[in-house]
Amino acid sequence: MIFVQMACMIPVNTLGQRKLAGLAAGCIAVFISLFVISYLDYVKNVQKNMYIEWDVKTVTAGDYTVEVNIPEEMY
């Protein structure tokens, strides 16, 4: 087995282009992640509103439940 290691020499005139490309890739990744986070938050809030709307339209036993506090003297 032979292991060869060699230093990478980048020409000075292409170094600026590579830095700019790396910056662009990083900015695009941050933009995509922020978009995904905001989209998931939007979907969560829409689903929460749809659940509240469904709950308002649905009649359950809890809608007709009455709670009465009975004092100790009545026992």
N, C-alpha and C positions, 0 to 999 in steps of 0.2 A: 504494500500500500504506500502510496506517495501522497503527501499533503502539501499543496502549494498554496501559499497566500501571497496576494499581490495588492499593493495599494492602488486605489482607484484615483486616477488623476483626471479631474474635470477641467476642460479648457475654461479660461477666465471669461471668454465671450459668451459661453452658454450657461455660466453659473447664475447670472441674473434671470435668465429665462426659466431655469429650473426652480429658482426660489419663487418666482411669480406663479409658476404652475402649481407648486406646493401650497402657496397661499390661497390660490383659487380653489384647489381641491378641499382644503380645510374649511374655507368659507362656505362652499357648497354643502359640505357635510353638516356644518352647524345649522345652516338654513333648513336643510331637510329634517334634521332632528327637531328643531323648533316647530316646523310645520306639522310634523307627526304628533308632537305633544299637544299642540293647540287643536288639531283635528280630533284626537282622542278625547280631549276635554269637551269639545263641542258635542261629540256623539254621546258622551256620558250625560251631559245636561239635557240633550234632546230626549234621551231615554227616561230620565228622571221626570221630565214634564209629561211624557206620554204615560208613565205609570200613574202620576197624580191625576191626569185626565181620566184614565181607566178607573181609578179608585172612586172618583166622583160619580162616574156613570154607573158604577156597580153597587147594588144594594146588598148589604151584608147584615148579619145579626147584630154586629157592633153598632149599626146605625140606630137600632131600637133599644139598646141596652140603657138602663137607668141605674145609677148608683145612688143608694140611699144610706146615709150615715145613721146608724142606730146607736143612741147613747146607752150607757150602762144601766141607767135607771129603768129602761124599757125591758131589760131581761128579767 
